[in-house]
């Protein structure tokens, strides 16, 4: 019985340490910069700056199927799977396109100290760089763990809220995930759409 209590104590202590590490580490992560233009009850309008992204196109539009594979490919690149064996800092959020087609694109924002010329070349041929222009978007937020059903629900909720406010939007929807997989508390997710 004593051994079981010791093991449980070690597990709980390890869990708390990992969560504290995740929380403190998030403060040092570079984020996709934006300014809030207007807040509504369920969503807000934001202006995003132009930025460079590392991207990979995946042959599935399912969050569950695409997120693991896409994250693994892009994380490999920033952890040194490139022509210079150079590590690149993680940024936030991890972005995924929400498409009606049978594919999706996962994107990591490139830290501001890099540009296309100074970035190391990926060893994986499916990785490419995208320069996203400055844009105005509407964003709706939700907590907890993301899945296909939640993303779909909040996409529909955002569309409905925009329709009620007579705000014209495009068909360019994205999912933004802000937390590492091992972080349990204060999870933040968003569905955003580019406005016309």
Buried (B, 14 or more C-beta within 10 A) or exposed (E): EEEEEEEEEEEEEEEEEBBEEBEEEBEEBBEBEBEEEEEBEBBBBBBBEEBBBBBBBBEBBEBEBBBEBBBEBBEBBBEEBBEEEEEBEBBBBBBBBBBEEEEBBBBBBBBEEBEEEEBBEBEEEEBEBEEBEEBBBBBBBBEEEBBBEBBEEBBEBBBEBBEEBEBEBEEBBBBBBBBBEEBEEEBBBBBBBBBE
